Amino acid sequence: MAELEMIVKPLLSWYDGHARVLPWREDHSPYRVWVSEIMLQQTRVEAVKPFFERFVKALPDVKTLSECPEDRLLKLWEGLGYYNRVRNMQKAARVIMSEYGGAFPGDYDRLLSLPGIGHYTAGAIGSIAFGIRMPAVDGNVLRVLSRVKASREDIMKQSVKAAMEREVKEIIPAGRAGDFNQALIELGAIVCVPNGKARCRECPLAFCCRAKAEGIIEEIPVKKAKKERRVEARTVLILREGDRVAIRKRPAKGLLAGLYELPNMEGHLGEEEVLGQVRRWGLAPLRILPLAGAKHIFSHVEWQMTGYAVSLEETEDMDRDGLIFIDAKETEETYPIPAAFGAYAGYMDIVLGQEKYEERQKDV
């Protein structure tokens, strides 16, 4: 611990002069801190900014979040991915409403007991919103501290992370817990960056960084190689009847649970196979057009997609086998469609997620 005590003052001094201006730092209310921290998991800061502003405007507090219909909630999250994050947020909001009268508990253990909140998020909310002296150790912090200590321990191990959390907890300064945690995260985000690109000349901790002194910045932190993603081939269909297109709702459990999708099948199918499936759905295809291939990467799965646009003859009762035919623009406004299908959204004359809002700004 002694080797880390010396980082506190220079780190805070650096943060006071270099902290980025971010929308969630304007107001340290626990709700805003919480929303930002959940959004920032597995998502870049610049990408989160517009989503954060829009989300807190639509759902400004725990109560509105707890009462939001699921389709609208997922639509607000559309484009951020990892949709279970926002589902767990709503579960937590309902617990806060029922057990804490709508007010965030200012206690670390109670924060930790809420759905979707782990040690990092509880530490971030607790320290930033309530001044609780608890650590918020994410990948940025693990990288910074591993380099300062020249530690070759595998930061993917839970035991290593837990040990780092204990060390950080011992040096968090009274009265500035939130600033200290944010300073460590900020340093890792903009100075002590990954892949050997660290900006050591700008670093306030360069004077005590053992990895820099030993010339091993590029070798630290040590991370166990990730398991290779499973590759799945899929065929995606744009089924169009006039101005209407077909979507369907995914199952309530599993990948992209509860979201709406373009009809798709396993494997890379040929035109005749696709037409056969369309007829089995009781639809009457008129024309079929092959579309460009696309790829989408999830955390553990990679979809390699091919696509077809199929024009259909209007028939009675086209909504069958889970298919819903709706106006294309209605999907843009109402139905949450994951970014996995973004490459094919243009064939429906719609845009998804953040791109949708950027297009609207161009028209203003």
C-alpha positions as CSV (number, residue, x, y, z in Angstrom):
1,M,0.0,0.0,0.0
2,A,2.8,2.4,0.8
3,E,3.8,2.6,-2.9
4,L,0.3,3.8,-3.7
5,E,-0.1,6.4,-1.0
6,M,2.2,8.8,-3.0
7,I,-0.2,8.9,-5.9
8,V,-3.1,10.7,-4.1
9,K,-2.0,14.3,-4.1
10,P,-0.5,14.5,-7.6
11,L,-3.5,12.6,-9.0
12,L,-6.1,14.9,-7.5
13,S,-4.1,18.0,-8.5
14,W,-3.9,16.7,-12.1
15,Y,-7.7,15.9,-12.1
16,D,-8.5,19.4,-10.9
17,G,-6.9,20.8,-14.0
18,H,-7.7,18.2,-16.6
19,A,-11.1,16.6,-15.9
20,R,-13.2,16.4,-19.0
21,V,-16.5,18.3,-19.0
22,L,-19.1,15.6,-19.2
23,P,-22.9,15.9,-18.9
24,W,-23.1,13.5,-16.0
25,R,-20.6,15.6,-14.0
26,E,-22.8,18.7,-14.0
27,D,-25.0,17.1,-11.4
28,H,-23.8,14.4,-9.0
29,S,-27.3,13.2,-8.1
30,P,-27.2,9.4,-7.6
31,Y,-29.7,8.8,-10.4
32,R,-27.6,10.6,-13.0
33,V,-24.4,9.0,-11.8
34,W,-26.1,5.6,-12.0
35,V,-27.4,6.1,-15.5
36,S,-24.1,7.3,-16.8
37,E,-22.1,4.4,-15.1
38,I,-24.4,1.7,-16.5
39,M,-24.3,3.3,-20.0
40,L,-20.5,3.6,-19.9
41,Q,-20.1,-0.1,-19.3
42,Q,-18.7,-1.5,-22.5
43,T,-19.5,1.8,-24.4
44,R,-17.2,4.7,-25.2
45,V,-17.7,8.1,-23.5
46,E,-18.3,10.0,-26.8
47,A,-20.9,7.4,-27.8
48,V,-22.7,7.7,-24.5
49,K,-23.1,11.4,-24.4
50,P,-26.1,11.8,-26.7
51,F,-27.8,8.7,-25.3
52,F,-27.4,10.0,-21.7
53,E,-28.9,13.4,-22.5
54,R,-31.9,11.8,-24.3
55,F,-32.5,9.1,-21.6
56,V,-32.5,11.5,-18.6
57,K,-34.7,13.9,-20.4
58,A,-37.3,11.2,-21.2
59,L,-36.9,9.5,-17.8
60,P,-35.6,12.1,-15.4
61,D,-35.9,10.1,-12.1
62,V,-36.3,6.7,-10.5
63,K,-40.1,6.9,-10.6
64,T,-40.4,7.5,-14.4
65,L,-37.8,4.8,-15.1
66,S,-39.7,2.3,-12.9
67,E,-43.0,3.0,-14.7
68,C,-41.7,3.1,-18.3
69,P,-43.2,0.5,-20.7
70,E,-40.6,-2.0,-21.8
71,D,-40.8,-1.3,-25.5
72,R,-40.3,2.4,-24.9
73,L,-37.4,1.7,-22.5
74,L,-35.7,-0.5,-25.0
75,K,-36.3,2.1,-27.7
76,L,-34.5,4.7,-25.6
77,W,-31.6,2.3,-25.2
78,E,-31.6,1.3,-28.9
79,G,-28.0,1.5,-30.3
80,L,-26.3,1.1,-26.9
81,G,-26.5,-2.7,-26.9
82,Y,-26.3,-5.1,-23.9
83,Y,-30.0,-4.5,-23.3
84,N,-30.0,-6.5,-20.0
85,R,-28.3,-3.4,-18.6
86,V,-31.4,-1.3,-18.9
87,R,-33.7,-4.1,-17.9
88,N,-31.8,-4.5,-14.7
89,M,-31.9,-0.7,-14.2
90,Q,-35.7,-0.9,-14.3
91,K,-35.7,-3.8,-11.8
92,A,-33.5,-1.7,-9.5
93,A,-35.7,1.4,-9.9
94,R,-38.7,-0.7,-8.8
95,V,-36.9,-1.9,-5.8
96,I,-35.9,1.7,-4.9
97,M,-39.5,2.8,-5.3
98,S,-40.9,-0.1,-3.2
99,E,-38.2,-0.4,-0.5
100,Y,-36.7,3.1,-0.3
101,G,-39.5,5.4,-1.1
102,G,-37.9,6.4,-4.4
103,A,-34.7,7.7,-2.9
104,F,-31.4,6.0,-3.6
105,P,-29.9,4.3,-0.5
106,G,-26.8,6.1,0.6
107,D,-25.2,2.9,1.9
108,Y,-22.7,0.9,-0.1
109,D,-24.1,-2.6,0.9
110,R,-27.6,-1.6,0.0
111,L,-26.5,-0.2,-3.3
112,L,-24.7,-3.4,-4.0
113,S,-27.9,-5.4,-3.3
114,L,-29.7,-3.7,-6.1
115,P,-30.2,-5.6,-9.4
116,G,-27.5,-4.9,-11.9
117,I,-25.2,-3.1,-9.5
118,G,-21.8,-4.7,-8.8
119,H,-18.8,-3.6,-6.7
120,Y,-17.6,-1.1,-9.3
121,T,-21.0,0.6,-9.8
122,A,-21.8,0.7,-6.1
123,G,-18.4,2.2,-5.5
124,A,-19.0,4.8,-8.2
125,I,-22.5,5.9,-7.0
126,G,-21.5,5.7,-3.4
127,S,-18.3,7.8,-3.7
128,I,-19.5,10.3,-6.3
129,A,-23.0,10.9,-5.1
130,F,-22.6,10.3,-1.3
131,G,-18.9,10.7,-0.6
132,I,-18.6,7.1,0.6
133,R,-14.9,6.0,0.8
134,M,-15.3,2.9,-1.3
135,P,-13.3,2.1,-4.5
136,A,-14.6,2.0,-8.1
137,V,-12.1,-0.2,-9.9
138,D,-12.7,-0.7,-13.6
139,G,-10.4,-1.7,-16.4
140,N,-8.8,1.8,-16.6
141,V,-8.0,1.7,-12.9
142,L,-6.5,-1.8,-13.1
143,R,-4.3,-0.7,-16.0
144,V,-3.0,2.4,-14.1
145,L,-2.3,0.6,-10.9
146,S,-0.7,-2.4,-12.6
147,R,1.7,-0.1,-14.4
148,V,2.4,1.9,-11.3
149,K,3.2,-1.3,-9.4
150,A,4.8,-3.1,-12.4
151,S,2.4,-5.9,-11.5
152,R,2.4,-8.9,-13.8
153,E,-0.7,-10.5,-12.2
154,D,-3.6,-11.3,-14.5
155,I,-6.1,-8.5,-14.1
156,M,-8.9,-10.8,-15.5
157,K,-8.7,-12.8,-12.3
158,Q,-11.3,-11.8,-9.7
159,S,-8.8,-12.3,-6.9
160,V,-6.4,-9.7,-8.5
161,K,-9.2,-7.2,-8.9
162,A,-10.4,-7.7,-5.3
163,A,-6.8,-7.1,-4.0
164,M,-6.6,-3.9,-6.0
165,E,-9.9,-2.8,-4.6
166,R,-8.6,-3.3,-1.0
167,E,-5.5,-1.3,-1.8
168,V,-7.4,1.6,-3.3
169,K,-9.9,1.7,-0.4
170,E,-7.0,2.3,2.0
171,I,-5.8,5.4,0.2
172,I,-9.1,7.1,-0.7
173,P,-8.9,10.6,0.8
174,A,-11.7,11.8,3.1
175,G,-13.9,14.4,1.6
176,R,-12.8,13.6,-2.0
177,A,-13.7,10.0,-2.5
178,G,-15.7,10.7,-5.7
179,D,-13.0,12.9,-7.2
180,F,-10.3,10.4,-6.4
181,N,-12.1,7.5,-8.1
182,Q,-13.0,9.6,-11.1
183,A,-9.4,10.8,-11.3
184,L,-8.0,7.2,-11.5
185,I,-10.6,6.3,-14.2
186,E,-9.9,9.5,-16.1
187,L,-6.2,9.0,-16.1
188,G,-6.6,5.5,-17.5
189,A,-9.1,6.8,-20.1
190,I,-7.0,9.7,-21.6
191,V,-3.4,9.3,-20.5
192,C,-2.5,5.8,-19.3
193,V,-4.3,4.3,-22.3
194,P,-4.0,0.6,-23.4
195,N,-1.9,-1.1,-26.0
196,G,1.4,0.5,-25.2
197,K,0.2,4.0,-26.3
198,A,0.5,5.6,-22.8
199,R,1.2,9.3,-22.8
200,C,3.8,9.1,-20.1
201,R,5.0,12.7,-20.6
202,E,1.6,13.9,-19.6
203,C,1.1,11.5,-16.7
204,P,1.2,12.9,-13.1
205,L,2.2,9.5,-11.8
206,A,5.2,9.1,-14.2
207,F,7.6,9.9,-11.3
208,C,6.6,6.8,-9.4
209,C,5.5,4.4,-12.2
210,R,7.7,1.3,-12.0
211,A,6.6,0.0,-15.4
212,K,7.9,3.2,-17.0
213,A,11.1,3.0,-15.0
214,E,11.6,-0.6,-16.1
215,G,10.6,0.1,-19.7
216,I,7.8,-2.5,-19.7
217,I,4.7,-0.3,-20.3
218,E,3.8,-2.3,-23.4
219,E,3.8,-5.5,-21.4
220,I,1.4,-4.4,-18.7
221,P,-1.3,-5.1,-17.8
222,V,-1.3,-8.8,-18.2
223,K,-4.7,-10.1,-19.4
224,K,-5.7,-13.7,-20.1
225,A,-6.7,-14.2,-23.8
226,K,-10.4,-14.1,-24.3
227,K,-12.3,-17.2,-25.5
228,E,-12.8,-17.1,-29.3
229,R,-16.3,-16.0,-30.4
230,R,-18.7,-18.5,-31.9
231,V,-19.5,-17.7,-35.5
232,E,-23.1,-18.1,-36.7
233,A,-24.3,-17.8,-40.3
234,R,-27.7,-16.1,-40.7
235,T,-29.9,-15.0,-43.6
236,V,-31.8,-11.8,-43.0
237,L,-35.0,-10.9,-44.9
238,I,-36.6,-7.5,-45.8
239,L,-40.2,-8.6,-46.4
240,R,-42.0,-5.7,-48.0
241,E,-45.6,-5.2,-49.0
242,G,-46.0,-1.7,-50.4
243,D,-44.8,0.7,-47.6
244,R,-45.1,-2.0,-45.0
245,V,-42.2,-4.3,-43.8
246,A,-42.2,-7.3,-41.6
247,I,-40.6,-7.5,-38.1
248,R,-41.1,-10.0,-35.3
249,K,-40.4,-10.1,-31.6
250,R,-37.6,-12.2,-30.3
251,P,-38.1,-14.6,-27.4
252,A,-38.2,-13.2,-23.8
253,K,-34.9,-15.0,-22.9
254,G,-31.6,-15.3,-24.6
255,L,-29.7,-13.1,-27.0
256,L,-31.5,-9.8,-27.8
257,A,-34.3,-10.9,-25.6
258,G,-37.6,-9.1,-26.1
259,L,-36.4,-6.9,-28.9
260,Y,-37.9,-6.7,-32.4
261,E,-35.9,-8.1,-35.4
262,L,-36.0,-8.6,-39.1
263,P,-37.1,-12.1,-40.0
264,N,-34.0,-14.3,-40.2
265,M,-33.0,-17.9,-40.4
266,E,-29.9,-19.9,-39.5
267,G,-27.4,-20.5,-42.3
268,H,-26.7,-18.8,-45.6
269,L,-29.7,-19.7,-47.7
270,G,-30.1,-19.5,-51.5
271,E,-32.9,-17.6,-53.3
272,E,-35.0,-20.7,-53.8
273,E,-34.7,-21.7,-50.1
274,V,-35.7,-18.2,-49.1
275,L,-38.7,-18.2,-51.4
276,G,-39.7,-21.6,-50.1
277,Q,-39.7,-20.3,-46.5
278,V,-41.7,-17.2,-47.4
279,R,-44.3,-19.4,-49.0
280,R,-44.4,-21.6,-46.0
281,W,-45.3,-18.5,-44.0
282,G,-48.3,-18.2,-46.2
283,L,-47.0,-15.2,-48.1
284,A,-46.9,-14.6,-51.9
285,P,-43.5,-13.4,-53.1
286,L,-43.3,-11.3,-56.3
287,R,-39.6,-10.5,-56.5
288,I,-36.4,-11.3,-54.6
289,L,-33.2,-9.2,-54.6
290,P,-29.9,-10.4,-53.0
291,L,-28.5,-7.8,-50.5
292,A,-24.9,-7.2,-49.4
293,G,-23.4,-9.4,-46.7
294,A,-22.9,-7.9,-43.2
295,K,-21.3,-8.8,-39.9
296,H,-22.2,-8.0,-36.3
297,I,-20.1,-8.9,-33.3
298,F,-21.6,-9.6,-29.9
299,S,-19.5,-10.3,-26.8
300,H,-19.4,-14.1,-27.4
301,V,-21.0,-14.5,-30.8
302,E,-20.3,-13.2,-34.3
303,W,-23.1,-13.1,-36.8
304,Q,-22.1,-13.4,-40.5
305,M,-25.1,-12.4,-42.4
306,T,-26.4,-12.5,-46.0
307,G,-29.7,-10.8,-46.9
308,Y,-32.6,-10.7,-49.4
309,A,-35.3,-8.1,-50.1
310,V,-38.5,-9.8,-51.0
311,S,-41.5,-7.9,-52.5
312,L,-44.8,-9.5,-51.5
313,E,-48.3,-9.5,-53.0
314,E,-50.9,-8.2,-50.6
315,T,-52.9,-11.0,-49.0
316,E,-55.4,-11.2,-46.2
317,D,-54.1,-11.7,-42.7
318,M,-50.4,-11.3,-43.4
319,D,-49.5,-11.1,-39.7
320,R,-48.8,-14.8,-39.0
321,D,-46.1,-17.0,-37.6
322,G,-45.0,-14.1,-35.4
323,L,-44.6,-11.7,-38.3
324,I,-45.9,-8.2,-37.9
325,F,-46.3,-6.0,-40.9
326,I,-46.0,-2.3,-40.1
327,D,-45.2,1.0,-41.8
328,A,-41.4,1.2,-42.0
329,K,-41.3,4.6,-40.2
330,E,-43.3,3.1,-37.3
331,T,-40.3,0.8,-36.6
332,E,-38.1,3.9,-36.4
333,E,-40.4,5.5,-33.8
334,T,-41.9,2.7,-31.8
335,Y,-40.2,-0.7,-32.1
336,P,-36.7,-1.3,-30.6
337,I,-34.6,-3.0,-33.2
338,P,-31.0,-3.9,-32.3
339,A,-28.0,-2.5,-34.1
340,A,-27.2,-6.1,-35.3
341,F,-29.7,-5.4,-38.1
342,G,-28.4,-1.9,-38.8
343,A,-26.7,-2.9,-42.1
344,Y,-30.1,-3.8,-43.5
345,A,-32.1,-0.8,-42.0
346,G,-31.4,1.3,-45.0
347,Y,-33.3,-1.1,-47.2
348,M,-36.3,-0.4,-45.1
349,D,-35.7,3.4,-45.5
350,I,-35.1,3.8,-41.7
351,V,-32.2,4.5,-39.5
352,L,-31.6,3.0,-36.0
353,G,-30.2,4.2,-32.7
354,Q,-28.1,7.3,-32.6
355,E,-28.0,7.6,-36.4
356,K,-31.7,8.3,-36.3
357,Y,-31.2,11.4,-34.1
358,E,-28.3,12.6,-36.2
359,E,-30.4,12.4,-39.4
360,R,-33.1,14.5,-37.7
361,Q,-30.6,17.1,-36.7
362,K,-29.5,17.5,-40.4
363,D,-33.1,18.2,-41.3
364,V,-33.6,20.9,-38.7
